[in-house]
Amino acid sequence: MTITDTAGLGLQVLEQRVAEDLAKVSYPAGRWVTPHHTPDGGRVLDVLIVGGGQGGTALAHALTRQRVVNFRVVDQSQAGLEGPWNTYARMATLRSPKAVTGPDLDIPSLTIQAWFEAQHSASAWESLNKIDKVDWVAYLLWLRRVLGLTIENGKRLERIEPADPYLVATVRDLASDTVERITARKIVLATGIESSGRWWTPPMVEALDKRFWAHTCEDIDFTALTGKRVAVLGAGASAFDNAATALEAGAASVAICVRRPDLQRVQPFRWLSFPGFLGHFHSLDDAWRWRFMNYLLSLREAFPRETWQRVARHATFELRTGAGWDACAPMGDAVRISTPGGEMEADYLIVGTGFDMDLGLRPELDGVSQYVASWADRYAPPPGEENQRLGRYPYLGQHYELLERDPGSAPWLRHIRLFTFGATMSFGPSGASINAMKFAVPHLAAGIVRDLFHEDIEDHWQNLTAFQLPEFLFDGEEGEAAPAIPVIDRG
């Protein structure tokens, strides 16, 4: 009998299988990373992971599988609020297909399907359309628990500084308002979309009193929109999710205004979801990477059919294409909006206008961002392919590491990995993508493991030449069992 044969076997049976599966793939099991210490004797972390959502959790799992266990994971959010799912992600289900895998690292008992079927049955999974976002959060929390991963919540990264040959991260505990300085060999920024710049709002909206508007990334009191006329700017899934939430909360009317003449209904990410692209896009030359991402990021991502149906079923919903906002002016308790198609009025505005990529806007990267190479620094596109917006993306190394704008100016940058939306130009869907996690996380972990090994090669050589344990003893000889892999401790 398998876990999918009978409904109701529950998580207890599944978790036993997880333990058995992990034991079967545990080779080699010994710790191997050379311990490092600060001058005052403190232990240096091998890796500090900033961000405890899906990316940070999956990376912690991957590092553990590689027997890199001297790491910490910090997240500024409270437990269960890591990532966007219980805050500004206002969709009902994930946009990814339910068959997507990633955090499981190809261990079947750790997949979202195994977790779901253990509680609901195989037939329930078969009839499921897409994964409910609440289930996705519950799955990530379960994964964290069953793998024994610890996320230190309520801790915010405030600064990164070089401390040759290490990095020092200043981390604030938001509950106690105390600061800790953490020395680490590697720091991974696994904070989704938000750590690479800022959410962008058109200046004419930003100039309005905040009582009139909010960005889709903000905490919005949708109950206050009951009976209100709402106008939403944006053509992406986030704009439509917020429009649907307002309609479901009882808004009198919701108009989505789109600058383009037509909605983007073709989903290019359906095309690129194959191992060649997701696993090896980063290995293409700059010209091909630029060409692909210039097309994909200009085309934008289409939203799922379910997102459209969620708004279209409301008689009070209106879609206005070719209706970008040219001006906004308060008119008493409302706002008058000027568009190429004429004027309209709304009581409240919601802006879903995307993201401005600029590491220099991030306070925690003050002292870092000015040294980082961007795509504009490294690549000049041919005529007809220019795109200033894409040029602001960071130009990353082959394992997500930051690179110097000017060679020799900040060699310590290579110890910082950017596993966020900022990696998109260099790696395609990766640091903020569920679909690509299956390929991106192992690649990221492999780069970290490679570096830790290379940096300690002298120690490993000494370990090898000092290794004198015989495979067997002659009669009368005495000996002791030794660790599978002895390591030098840099005391």
Secondary structure, DSSP 4 states (H G I P E B T S, - for coil): --TTTSTT-HHHHHHHHHHHHHHHT--S-S--SPP-B-TTSPBPEEEEEE--SHHHHHHHHHHHHTT---EEEEESSPTT--SSTTTT---SB-SS-TT---TTTT-GGGSHHHHHHHHH-HHHHHH--S-BHHHHHHHHHHHHHHTT---EESEEEEEEEEETTEEEEEEEETTTTEEEEEEEEEEEEEEETGGGEEE---HHHHTS-GGGEEETTS---GGGGTT-EEEEE-SSHHHHHHHHHHHHTT-SEEEEE-SSSS-----HHHHH-SHHHHHHGGGS-HHHHHHHHHHHHHH-PPPPHHHHHHHHT-TTEEEESS----EEEEETTEEEEEETTEEEEESEEEE---EEE-GGG-GGGTTTGGGB-BHHHH--PPTT---HHHHTSB-B-TTSBB-BSSTTS-GGGGGEEEEEGGGHHHHSS-TT-TTTHHHHHHHHHHHHHHHHHHHTHHHHHHHHHH----SS--TT-------SS------
